[in-house]
Amino acid sequence: MEEETSNHSPPAFNDLSSEALLSLADSYQVDENYEEAVDAYAAAICLFRDSEVDLQIRALSHRSAAFYKLKRYNEAFEDAQKSLEILSTKKPSGLRAGEGELCHCRAGLAAFELKRFREAKDALHVAAQLASLNERLRNQDLSSNLIQECDAKLKLPQAPA
């Protein structure tokens, strides 16, 4: 998957390290500047070394959240899935607490918006389990509520194609 920054990215991106770009992207995210956050995350992802697994997961997961806020659900789902793939194959050593839970939750939220209710339910179920293990009741409740919505959607009769 080839990453690129958009044409309106600040030239200063060229002078920043991957870690600095990730911090900048997180700042944009906090300030609700989601387009700028996406650009900065993309620039950071291009620069990460293979050994920077924790940072790759974090950048993909956080960019997924920015895409979600922009209602770009396909891209949000792809980034969440990629972060989960890296999480399961490369075994990060210094991942922030709750980051795996967030990856699953973000995949579930995006899948839900894409009306991929089986995938949403599966991802949200894992997120709820991790939230329970980490004693994050709010996240567990959110996932549980969305799982119930997925169940309701899955039980609806499908319209003929």
Residue frames as qw, qx, qy, qz and C-alpha x, y, z in Angstrom:
[[0.000, 0.890, 0.456, 0.000, 0.00, 0.00, 0.00],
 [0.458, 0.267, 0.003, 0.848, 1.67, 3.20, -1.17],
 [0.222, -0.794, -0.418, 0.381, 1.22, 6.19, 1.10],
 [0.363, 0.341, 0.143, 0.855, 1.44, 9.78, -0.02],
 [0.057, -0.512, -0.410, 0.752, 0.67, 13.14, 1.44],
 [0.368, 0.795, 0.481, 0.034, -1.79, 15.43, -0.28],
 [0.488, 0.524, 0.130, 0.686, -0.71, 18.38, -2.39],
 [0.179, -0.844, -0.022, -0.506, -1.60, 20.88, 0.33],
 [0.818, -0.425, -0.227, 0.313, 0.76, 19.37, 2.90],
 [0.153, -0.965, 0.191, 0.099, 3.06, 21.91, 4.50],
 [0.629, 0.607, -0.444, 0.198, 6.62, 21.84, 3.15],
 [0.269, -0.639, 0.601, -0.398, 7.79, 21.53, 6.76],
 [0.957, -0.089, 0.172, -0.214, 6.67, 17.88, 6.66],
 [0.800, 0.491, -0.288, 0.187, 9.82, 17.18, 4.65],
 [0.210, 0.622, -0.541, 0.526, 12.04, 18.27, 7.53],
 [0.622, -0.450, 0.372, -0.522, 10.38, 16.29, 10.32],
 [0.009, 0.227, -0.972, 0.060, 11.17, 12.83, 11.67],
 [0.440, -0.293, -0.779, -0.338, 8.53, 10.12, 11.75],
 [0.351, -0.430, -0.688, 0.468, 8.09, 10.63, 15.50],
 [0.011, -0.283, -0.118, 0.952, 7.70, 14.40, 15.09],
 [0.334, -0.074, -0.545, -0.765, 5.15, 13.89, 12.31],
 [0.428, -0.377, -0.821, -0.021, 3.21, 11.48, 14.50],
 [0.226, -0.431, -0.498, 0.718, 3.15, 14.04, 17.32],
 [0.131, 0.166, -0.184, -0.960, 2.07, 16.75, 14.89],
 [0.384, -0.209, -0.736, -0.516, -0.68, 14.51, 13.52],
 [0.365, -0.447, -0.764, 0.289, -1.91, 13.76, 17.04],
 [0.078, -0.353, -0.239, 0.901, -2.01, 17.53, 17.72],
 [0.278, 0.005, -0.455, -0.846, -4.07, 18.10, 14.58],
 [0.407, -0.321, -0.837, -0.172, -6.39, 15.30, 15.68],
 [0.258, -0.446, -0.615, 0.597, -6.91, 16.85, 19.12],
 [0.062, 0.358, 0.014, -0.931, -7.64, 20.20, 17.46],
 [0.588, 0.502, 0.589, -0.236, -10.17, 18.45, 15.16],
 [0.316, 0.708, -0.399, -0.490, -8.16, 19.32, 12.04],
 [0.855, -0.005, 0.515, -0.059, -8.77, 15.88, 10.58],
 [0.740, 0.668, -0.020, 0.079, -7.59, 16.53, 7.01],
 [0.128, 0.820, -0.512, 0.222, -4.27, 17.85, 8.31],
 [0.642, -0.416, 0.614, -0.195, -4.05, 14.91, 10.71],
 [0.916, 0.289, 0.276, -0.017, -4.53, 12.44, 7.84],
 [0.553, 0.778, -0.239, 0.179, -1.77, 14.15, 5.85],
 [0.144, -0.738, 0.601, -0.270, 0.65, 14.14, 8.78],
 [0.805, -0.195, 0.538, -0.155, -0.10, 10.50, 9.64],
 [0.866, 0.490, 0.089, 0.046, 0.49, 9.54, 5.99],
 [0.325, 0.815, -0.418, 0.237, 3.82, 11.36, 5.98],
 [0.449, -0.575, 0.631, -0.263, 4.84, 9.63, 9.23],
 [0.915, 0.061, 0.377, -0.127, 3.80, 6.20, 7.94],
 [0.726, 0.662, -0.157, 0.100, 6.05, 6.68, 4.90],
 [0.165, 0.764, -0.530, 0.328, 9.06, 7.28, 7.15],
 [0.763, -0.469, 0.369, -0.249, 8.69, 4.54, 9.75],
 [0.184, 0.464, -0.864, -0.065, 11.36, 1.88, 9.85],
 [0.699, -0.116, -0.660, -0.249, 10.30, -1.77, 10.00],
 [0.429, -0.074, -0.732, 0.525, 11.45, -1.90, 13.62],
 [0.155, -0.034, 0.289, -0.944, 9.02, 0.90, 14.63],
 [0.226, -0.335, -0.885, -0.231, 6.07, -1.46, 14.93],
 [0.140, -0.564, -0.628, 0.518, 4.45, 0.34, 17.88],
 [0.053, 0.470, -0.043, -0.880, 4.50, 3.66, 16.05],
 [0.164, -0.014, -0.742, -0.650, 3.14, 2.10, 12.85],
 [0.197, -0.470, -0.860, 0.026, 0.19, 0.63, 14.73],
 [0.102, -0.595, -0.408, 0.685, -0.48, 3.89, 16.54],
 [0.071, 0.330, -0.306, -0.890, -0.31, 5.98, 13.35],
 [0.210, -0.159, -0.817, -0.513, -2.62, 3.65, 11.42],
 [0.205, -0.531, -0.791, 0.222, -5.08, 3.42, 14.30],
 [0.064, -0.588, -0.253, 0.766, -5.16, 7.17, 14.84],
 [0.120, 0.190, -0.491, -0.842, -5.43, 7.87, 11.11],
 [0.164, -0.357, -0.893, -0.221, -8.36, 5.44, 11.08],
 [0.120, -0.635, -0.580, 0.496, -10.03, 7.65, 13.69],
 [0.018, 0.467, -0.134, -0.874, -9.40, 10.76, 11.59],
 [0.145, -0.041, -0.763, -0.629, -10.82, 9.09, 8.49],
 [0.145, -0.502, -0.847, 0.096, -13.86, 8.06, 10.54],
 [0.046, -0.622, -0.323, 0.712, -14.44, 11.66, 11.65],
 [0.128, 0.377, -0.401, -0.825, -14.27, 12.67, 7.98],
 [0.778, 0.285, 0.347, -0.440, -16.86, 9.97, 7.17],
 [0.503, 0.552, -0.622, -0.235, -14.32, 8.20, 4.97],
 [0.820, -0.307, 0.368, -0.313, -15.33, 4.82, 6.35],
 [0.940, 0.308, -0.120, 0.088, -13.60, 2.59, 3.78],
 [0.429, 0.618, -0.450, 0.481, -10.26, 4.19, 4.54],
 [0.455, -0.567, 0.448, -0.520, -10.98, 4.11, 8.28],
 [0.962, -0.097, 0.172, -0.190, -11.71, 0.39, 8.04],
 [0.815, 0.460, -0.253, 0.246, -8.61, -0.31, 5.92],
 [0.144, 0.660, -0.511, 0.532, -6.31, 1.47, 8.37],
 [0.665, -0.433, 0.410, -0.450, -7.86, -0.24, 11.38],
 [0.992, 0.105, 0.038, -0.058, -7.48, -3.63, 9.67],
 [0.625, 0.577, -0.372, 0.372, -3.87, -2.89, 8.75],
 [0.187, -0.638, 0.526, -0.530, -3.10, -1.90, 12.35],
 [0.856, -0.241, 0.321, -0.325, -4.65, -5.17, 13.54],
 [0.916, 0.354, -0.158, 0.102, -2.65, -7.15, 10.97],
 [0.345, 0.628, -0.500, 0.486, 0.60, -5.60, 12.20],
 [0.507, -0.523, 0.433, -0.531, -0.48, -6.09, 15.80],
 [0.947, -0.093, 0.215, -0.219, -1.06, -9.80, 15.23],
 [0.902, 0.367, -0.101, 0.204, 2.03, -10.54, 13.14],
 [0.457, 0.608, -0.342, 0.551, 4.82, -8.35, 14.48],
 [0.691, -0.516, -0.440, 0.250, 4.21, -8.48, 18.24],
 [0.115, 0.789, -0.144, 0.586, 4.92, -4.92, 19.35],
 [0.592, -0.107, -0.598, 0.530, 6.88, -4.45, 22.55],
 [0.178, -0.204, -0.372, 0.888, 6.01, -0.96, 23.75],
 [0.143, -0.505, -0.584, -0.619, 2.44, -0.42, 22.61],
 [0.230, -0.262, 0.307, -0.886, 0.42, 2.04, 24.67],
 [0.182, 0.206, 0.883, -0.380, -2.15, 0.54, 27.04],
 [0.451, 0.559, 0.504, -0.480, -5.48, 0.07, 25.30],
 [0.189, 0.515, -0.472, -0.690, -4.15, 0.57, 21.76],
 [0.016, -0.018, -0.960, -0.279, -5.15, -2.94, 20.65],
 [0.156, 0.546, 0.739, -0.363, -8.62, -2.39, 22.05],
 [0.214, 0.676, 0.008, -0.705, -8.86, 0.87, 20.10],
 [0.080, 0.297, -0.756, -0.578, -7.79, -0.84, 16.86],
 [0.027, 0.292, 0.953, 0.073, -10.59, -3.39, 17.21],
 [0.131, 0.662, 0.518, -0.525, -13.11, -0.73, 18.19],
 [0.159, 0.593, -0.257, -0.747, -12.17, 1.47, 15.22],
 [0.065, 0.069, -0.885, -0.455, -12.46, -1.47, 12.84],
 [0.049, 0.455, 0.875, -0.159, -15.88, -2.26, 14.31],
 [0.145, 0.676, 0.269, -0.671, -17.14, 1.31, 14.08],
 [0.169, 0.456, -0.504, -0.714, -16.05, 1.69, 10.46],
 [0.043, -0.088, -0.958, -0.268, -17.47, -1.72, 9.51],
 [0.131, 0.557, 0.712, -0.408, -20.76, -0.75, 11.15],
 [0.215, 0.661, -0.009, -0.719, -20.96, 2.43, 9.06],
 [0.190, 0.338, -0.735, -0.556, -20.19, 0.35, 5.96],
 [0.825, -0.002, 0.057, -0.562, -23.11, -1.94, 6.91],
 [0.616, 0.271, -0.737, 0.063, -20.71, -4.86, 7.29],
 [0.621, -0.577, 0.143, -0.510, -22.44, -5.92, 10.46],
 [0.973, -0.137, -0.150, 0.108, -20.83, -9.37, 10.89],
 [0.629, 0.323, -0.266, 0.655, -17.33, -7.85, 10.72],
 [0.172, -0.638, 0.171, -0.731, -18.44, -5.00, 12.97],
 [0.822, -0.480, -0.019, -0.305, -19.83, -7.40, 15.54],
 [0.920, 0.003, -0.213, 0.330, -16.68, -9.55, 15.53],
 [0.413, 0.436, -0.254, 0.758, -14.34, -6.57, 15.97],
 [0.361, -0.604, 0.119, -0.700, -16.53, -4.97, 18.63],
 [0.912, -0.355, -0.176, -0.103, -16.75, -8.26, 20.53],
 [0.770, 0.087, -0.269, 0.572, -12.95, -8.39, 20.77],
 [0.091, 0.527, -0.163, 0.829, -12.86, -4.71, 21.75],
 [0.645, -0.574, -0.039, -0.503, -15.42, -5.38, 24.51],
 [0.930, -0.214, -0.231, 0.188, -13.38, -8.33, 25.80],
 [0.571, 0.250, -0.236, 0.745, -10.21, -6.23, 25.89],
 [0.204, -0.600, 0.061, -0.771, -12.08, -3.36, 27.56],
 [0.822, -0.494, -0.151, -0.241, -13.30, -5.79, 30.21],
 [0.859, -0.051, -0.235, 0.452, -9.79, -7.09, 30.80],
 [0.377, 0.283, -0.147, 0.869, -8.51, -3.52, 31.05],
 [0.170, -0.585, -0.633, 0.478, -11.45, -2.48, 33.25],
 [0.044, 0.095, -0.198, -0.974, -12.60, 0.19, 30.80],
 [0.274, 0.440, 0.799, -0.306, -16.32, 0.00, 31.50],
 [0.343, 0.661, 0.046, -0.666, -17.27, 2.90, 29.22],
 [0.258, 0.447, -0.697, -0.498, -15.63, 1.27, 26.20],
 [0.088, 0.075, 0.993, -0.032, -17.09, -2.10, 27.13],
 [0.337, 0.549, 0.576, -0.503, -20.59, -0.57, 27.28],
 [0.345, 0.624, -0.266, -0.649, -20.13, 1.20, 23.93],
 [0.160, 0.277, -0.887, -0.332, -19.01, -2.02, 22.26],
 [0.172, 0.240, 0.928, -0.228, -21.81, -4.03, 23.87],
 [0.391, 0.602, 0.320, -0.618, -24.44, -1.54, 22.69],
 [0.368, 0.568, -0.474, -0.563, -23.11, -1.60, 19.14],
 [0.008, -0.110, 0.988, 0.109, -22.95, -5.40, 19.19],
 [0.330, 0.435, 0.738, -0.397, -26.67, -5.42, 20.04],
 [0.418, 0.668, -0.046, -0.614, -27.32, -3.07, 17.10],
 [0.187, 0.411, -0.805, -0.385, -25.32, -5.42, 14.83],
 [0.185, 0.133, 0.964, -0.134, -27.38, -8.37, 16.06],
 [0.413, 0.590, 0.444, -0.533, -30.58, -6.47, 15.27],
 [0.369, 0.649, -0.362, -0.558, -29.31, -5.60, 11.76],
 [0.050, 0.289, -0.932, -0.214, -28.18, -9.16, 11.12],
 [0.281, 0.278, 0.882, -0.257, -31.64, -10.51, 12.02],
 [0.443, 0.556, 0.077, -0.699, -33.44, -8.23, 9.56],
 [0.774, 0.355, 0.510, 0.124, -34.61, -9.98, 6.40],
 [0.286, -0.346, 0.435, 0.780, -32.41, -9.08, 3.45],
 [0.543, 0.634, 0.084, -0.544, -34.06, -7.34, 0.51],
 [0.841, 0.268, 0.404, 0.240, -33.77, -9.25, -2.79],
 [0.335, -0.463, 0.348, 0.743, -30.92, -8.02, -4.97]]
